Amino acid sequence: MTDRPIRTRFAPSPTGFLHIGGARTALFNWLFARAMGGVFLLRIEDTDRERSLPHFTDDIMESLRWLGMNWDEPPVFQSKRGERYNEIIDQMLKKGQAYRCECTPEELDKVRAQCEKEKRAFRYPGTCRTKGLTHGKTVIRAVIPSRGETEFEDCIRGSIKFQNRDFDDWVISRTDGNPTYNYAVVVDDFDQKITHVLRGDDHINNTPKQIMLYQTLGFAVPRFAHLPMIMGTDRAKLSKRHGAGSTLEYQKMGFLPEAIINFLVRMGWSHGDQEIFTVDELIKVFSLDKIGKANAIFNPEKLNWISGHFFREASSARLVNYLRTYFLNEIAFASGVDEKRFEAGVAIIQAKVKTILELIDQLNCLFGPDPVYEAGIKVEEKASTIERLREAGSVLSTSGFDKAGLEASVRTLVETRGEKLAQMAQALRFAVTGGKVSPGLFEMLEVQGRETVLRRIHQAVESLSRA
């Protein structure tokens, strides 16, 4: 097994949007493949015809692309592999490795009720194993050994052992001809040459069934790694009440993909005390032996902290491109703003925000419609504020309008008035933004430009005078 090229897969069912736990499973598979110089594959397990919907598949693929988890071969769709599943089942029937079962649900319910009465686990009793049925509307069951044990070495949890007597002849094909999950994944993983299966630990009980089938079919058994669950801060299973219901909601909430990647990988995996990683760093240091066994905790506060870090580290040009890629409608207010000025506006704000939505809100104050001056100045300060703004407007109409020139002019005015800079800064900030943003004052005035600043100072004076 170790001599084979590493091949992993992410195999979601398109019966819902890609939730954050699924995104973490995809990430661990992708990182492991990249770290080992292997191949990462995408398989869409859409055999549930009623619940599998195209827009869920689109959501899964768009989520992976947004996070940068590109797959290396065309996606495989289980719904298109019926002929292959039937081929293997026909071979199993001929070799006596599987058989048709005509037991009705009502008959099995009686057996189940008897098991409950006797306080023992329900196991299919093998009623049809020796009947030799060759046709009819039946399910097909795999022949499972009733003696011995099935053991595997989990890459995270170590040795895990099951007694074969605890398993019955489970169904591999339903009456409608559709394969069951545990059967289809074995065939798929063999055909895709999967070497490592990384998935949630809720699949542990499926693993012995699949190993038995691998062995029955003479297939090489991949390595398994069962990832710890993600829990809310209340230690309950992660649900919508703990955060967004789908991965792309985090995009709409304004988080950068690298922040989500960093947040996801730290839920269950660690590398010393390091908290922040670039994707390139993760690929260099990622390994399965650094994944813990304990359940991970989804902490929104930590996500915000991580997000703030990546906003401080990002280039303003990259953030502008990101805004124009994913939030073009939301920044329509800046459509007439020169590209250089817009990027400069991003640069003076980005270190003070944690999400794209916060960035947009402050950019709107800089470049959007002029403020509505409803609050921010106390009644007793209106007269002095009006006086300050009138004098500032006069000075700024002739001063240099770069940061240095603006600062020199305003400081000279403040000294002349015998006041503190903070008083003038408060008045100017109120005038040019409505008091809603907090970049450096002189950088902000430079970015807005003389025309916008003088117009807003005049409007603020008019508004305060009427109030």
Secondary structure as GFF3:
##gff-version 3
##sequence-region A 1 467
A	DSSP	beta_strand	7	10	.	.	.	ID=ss1
A	DSSP	alpha_helix	20	35	.	.	.	ID=ss2
A	DSSP	beta_strand	39	44	.	.	.	ID=ss3
A	DSSP	alpha_helix	54	67	.	.	.	ID=ss4
A	DSSP	beta_strand	76	77	.	.	.	ID=ss5
A	DSSP	three_ten_helix	78	80	.	.	.	ID=ss6
A	DSSP	alpha_helix	82	94	.	.	.	ID=ss7
A	DSSP	beta_strand	98	101	.	.	.	ID=ss8
A	DSSP	alpha_helix	105	117	.	.	.	ID=ss9
A	DSSP	beta_strand	139	142	.	.	.	ID=ss10
A	DSSP	beta_strand	149	154	.	.	.	ID=ss11
A	DSSP	beta_strand	158	163	.	.	.	ID=ss12
A	DSSP	three_ten_helix	164	166	.	.	.	ID=ss13
A	DSSP	beta_strand	171	173	.	.	.	ID=ss14
A	DSSP	alpha_helix	181	191	.	.	.	ID=ss15
A	DSSP	beta_strand	196	200	.	.	.	ID=ss16
A	DSSP	three_ten_helix	201	206	.	.	.	ID=ss17
A	DSSP	alpha_helix	207	217	.	.	.	ID=ss18
A	DSSP	beta_strand	223	227	.	.	.	ID=ss19
A	DSSP	beta_strand	230	231	.	.	.	ID=ss20
A	DSSP	three_ten_helix	240	242	.	.	.	ID=ss21
A	DSSP	alpha_helix	247	252	.	.	.	ID=ss22
A	DSSP	alpha_helix	257	265	.	.	.	ID=ss23
A	DSSP	alpha_helix	279	285	.	.	.	ID=ss24
A	DSSP	three_ten_helix	288	290	.	.	.	ID=ss25
A	DSSP	beta_strand	296	297	.	.	.	ID=ss26
A	DSSP	alpha_helix	300	313	.	.	.	ID=ss27
A	DSSP	alpha_helix	316	326	.	.	.	ID=ss28
A	DSSP	three_ten_helix	332	334	.	.	.	ID=ss29
A	DSSP	alpha_helix	339	349	.	.	.	ID=ss30
A	DSSP	three_ten_helix	350	352	.	.	.	ID=ss31
A	DSSP	alpha_helix	356	367	.	.	.	ID=ss32
A	DSSP	three_ten_helix	379	381	.	.	.	ID=ss33
A	DSSP	alpha_helix	382	396	.	.	.	ID=ss34
A	DSSP	alpha_helix	403	417	.	.	.	ID=ss35
A	DSSP	alpha_helix	421	433	.	.	.	ID=ss36
A	DSSP	alpha_helix	441	448	.	.	.	ID=ss37
A	DSSP	alpha_helix	450	466	.	.	.	ID=ss38
###
